[in-house]
């Protein structure tokens, strides 16, 4: 979506945050309506769509790295804050792993 350059901070600030918020809210509203009507299949597919959406990824990264009250507190990895390039790299990493499920949590249960 966004190419990395030496002007990464400007490209991060220039992202269409309002459009991302509207997009995510629209999807969340559709999930709510599907659950209200009782259409579980549609609600589940919309939830998967939210997990794969670019808007949700960028907003999640922004929430954790910029808007979070504990953003200057070091996490388990010892890092206190992410640079703009690291934020874009994190989005690329999340994009690659968005459709994969965790094989460690998957267990086949024998039928009786």
N, C-alpha and C positions, 0 to 999 in steps of 0.2 A: 504494500500500500504506500508507505512512505520510504523513500530511499534515504540511506544514512549519508551524511555529509559532515563537513566541519561546522555547519550551521544547524546542528541537531537540536539545540535548545529552541531555536526559532521554529523549527518544524514541529516540535512537541507542543509548543504554545499555540501554533496555528491549526492544530487539529480541531475539527468541528465538534467540540464538546457538547454543545447544545443539541446538535443533531443526534449524537450518540445517546444522550439522555432520553430524548424523545423516542428514539428507536427502541431502546431497552424498555421504557415504560409501556410503549405500545404492545410489545411482546408479552410483558408481564400482565397487562390488562387482558390480553387474549387468553392467557393461561387461566386467569381468574374466572373469566366468563365460561370457559370450557368446563372448569370444575363445578361452577354453579349449576350448569345444565346437566352435569353428570357424565360428560364425555371424557372418560379417563384416557382413552387412546390419544385423542387430540391434545389433551393437556400434557401427556407424557412426551409427545412428539414436539410440542412447542417448548417444553423444558429443555429438550435436547438441542433445539434450535438456539435457545438462549445460550447454552453452554458453548456452542460453536460460533456465536456471533462475534464479529470484530468489535462492535460497540461495547459489549459486555466485558471483553478482555481489556480494552483500553481503559474503561471506567474502573475496573477492578484494580488495575495497576496504578492508576491515578489515586484511587482511594487509599490504597495501602502505602504508596510511596510519597504522596504529597499532602493529602487531606487528613490523614490519620493523626490523632493527638500524640501517639507514641512514635512518630516517625523518626525522631532523633535518638530513640532508645535502641541499642544494639540487639539484634535478634540472635537466634541460635548460631548463625554463621558468623557473628561478630561484626557485621557491616551495619553502619549507622544510617546511611542514606544511599540511594541509587542515583547515578548520573543519568543524563538524558539518553545516552547511548545504551546504558544498561537497561533502561526501561524498554527501549525498542527491542533489544535482544531478548528480554523476558517475554515480550509479546510474540516474537517469532518462535520462541520455545513453547509457549502455550498453544500457539497455532498448530505446531507439529504434533503435540500430544493431546489435542482436543478430542479426537475421535477414538482414542485408544483407552481400553479399560485396564484396570490394574489386574494382572494375572495372579498376583499373590493373594488377592481376596477372593478369587473365583475357586470354588470347590465343587466337584461333582459329587452329588449325594446318591448313594445306591438306593434303588427303589426296593420296597419290600415285596 
